[in-house]
Amino acid sequence: MVNLTVRRSLVGILVVSMFMVFSCNRKGNEDKFEFITEEMSDRLDLDAHQQEQLKQLKNRLLNSVKSEVHSPAGLMDVVINELEQDTVDEAHLKSRLDEKLAEAEEIGSVFLSSFVEFHGMLTPEQRIKLVKELGKLKKYHNRFCRHDNN
């Protein structure tokens, strides 16, 4: 009995956590992507050809994210519907979760191929600059973390 309760609690926590991960506010992605590409162009001194390639990569990533935007009956609606029921349909929740994970995997695949292509278009000097910039960014993002391996 306790094992079943713990299992249900973990499934519930997992579903809510996955909802939070996959339901991020996607408004303004164009602006974020545009800002990032402009900063990269400026900081890495990209030439016109590289800027055009970067723009194409940005558009590919943006289209991937747009194509995977939540359907009107998103995960939150499913969770709310399940909470209103007397029993939870675990198979239905699992299938919806699997759909969201597949969407995330597709976006990750597009990102990975774009990353490889971006790496290939940079000169060695630009890669060194990029590593330095990412090092600064890492320090900024980890400023409140207390990990030993910063």
N, C-alpha and C positions, 0 to 999 in steps of 0.2 A: 504494500500500500504506500509506504513512504517512498519507495523507488519510483512508483508511478507518479506520485505528486512531484517529486524532484524532476523527473523527466518532463512532465507537462510544464513545470515552471521554467526549465531550461529552454524548451521549445518556444514558450511565450516570450522569454527574454530574447531569444535568437530572432524571432519574427519581428519584434519591435526594433531591435538593433538593426536588422537588415532594412527595415522600413526607413529608419533614420539615415542610414548610409545611402540608400538609393533614392531618397526623396529630397535630396538637396535642392535648394532653390537654383534653378538653371537660368533665371533671368540675368541678362547682362553677360552671357558667355561671349558674345561677339566683342563686347567692350574689353573683357579680360584678355581674350585672345589677341585683340588688336594691340593692347597695351604691351603684352609680353613680346609680340613680334617686333614692335617698334623699339622696345628696350634692347632686345637682342641685336637688332640691326645697328643701333647706335653703339652699344658697348663692344660688339665684336667687329665693327667696321666692315660690314658685309658689302660686297660690290653689288651692282645692279642685278646681275644674273643670280647671285645667291639670295638677294632679297625676293626676287620673283619665285625662286624655288621654295623659300620659306613661306611666302604667301600661299603657294599651292598646298604645302603641308598643313598650314593653318586652316585652309578651307576644307581639306579632307578631314581633319580632326573635328572641326566644327560641324560638318555635315554628319559625321558619325555620331556625335553627341546629340545633335538635333533629331536624327532618325531613331534614337533610342529613348526619347523623352517619354515619360509615362503616359499610358493610355488614360482616358478619363476615369475608368474604373481601376484606379491604382491600388497599390498594396495596402494603403491605409484604409480604403473603402472595404477591402476584403477583411482586414483585421477587425474593423468595427462591426462588420456583418457577422463575423465569427463570434465576437464577444457578446453579441445580442442573442445568440443561440444558446440552447441548453447544453449542447455538447459542441466541441470543436472538431471540425473536419480536418484532421491532420493531413490527410492525403491532398486535399484541396490547397491547404496552406503550403505544403511542400512543393506542389506543382507550380504555384505562383512564385515561390521563392526560387525554384529552379529556373523559371523564366527570367527573373531579375538577374540571377547569377550569369545566365547565358548572355544577357544584354551587356553586363559588365565585362565579361570575357571578350565579347566582340569589340568593345571600345578599347580594351587593353591590347588586343591584337593590332588594331589600327594604330594605336599609339606606338607600339613596339616597332612596327614597320616604318612609321614616320621617323622615329628616333634613329633607326639605323640609316635611313636616307639622309637625315639631317647631319649625322656624324660624318657621313661620306662626303658631304659638300663643303665641310669646313677645312681650312688649312691647318697645319700643325700649330701655328701661332694663335689662330682663333680658338682652337681647342684648349690651349693653355689659358687663354683669357677666360674662356667659359668655365674651366675648372676653378679658377680663382673666384669668379663671380658666384658660382654655386657654393664654394666654401664660405663666402660671406653670407649667402642666403641661409646656409645650414646653421651657422652661428646665430643668426637672427632668429630662426625658427626654433632653435634648441635653447634659447636663452633662459627659459624657465624649467627646463628638464634637469633632472638630477641623476642622469645616467653616467656611469663610469667610462663608457666608450664614446664620448662626444668627439 
